């Protein structure tokens, strides 16, 4: 298997792991406060990442890498998990997954800003059209959409896109799995005390499904998924492997319907397809 093919498969595994994040978060917030869930998942993953870095004797990142690592940490370790956990208090995971269709576009936009690229005008046409599709769907739902939840999801996508773009650039210097590991360790001195402080007074009433959700988002969404994802970006290239994010809404909607029994309407599927098409077009004309 050549390097590009290996990167493609690694990225696909990462996307499939990420697809379970929102349904698992939905399960977890049924038993845990969103703030505790955010800091607990980061703490658990950070401790495991620290062990990995020590076992493989990784050198400390250079001083110039500390600020980009902090951006990755704020974007994907803190921002996206916290904002999605708060959003899922107001909307279903199936509804929130539609917004994930904007993630490749958000990543591309931050890559444009960071790299100084000049996309063709058609890029912005697809960008605006995709955004209008999502906004129109979000505000036209009866009893499903929530303005608060929708705004939180949009903020989460922006934070994650920034973290992806910054992490992709860093992976060229530090390596794929090292980026997320150092970002997690960097956040650990803040996340671990907060996890202890916000821990529920009693864990007796926490259901098994909530514990399962916490386990998944801590081990898979916060660490293992990123190991595959950043490795895929490093091996296969950001432009090629980044296209795999377009599959995430479909995987996520399937999980929300099969595991949580949440309704997935025909309109939701049509909008998701439209968003995916717009993002694909935007990426096609990004340079």
Secondary structure by P-SEA (a helix, b strand, c coil): ccaaaaaaaaaaaaaaaaaaaaaaaaaaaacccaaaaaaaaaaaaaaaaaaaaaaaccccccccaaaaaaaaaacccccaaaaaaaaaacccaaaaaaaccaaaaaaaaaaaaaacccccaaaaaaaaaaaaaaaaaaaaccccccaaaaaaaaaaaaaaaaaaaaaaaaaacccaaaaaaaaaaaacccaaaaaaaacccccccccaaaaaaaaaaacccccaaaaaaaaaaaccccccccccccaaaaaaaaaaaccccccccaaaaaaaaaaaaaaaaaaaacc
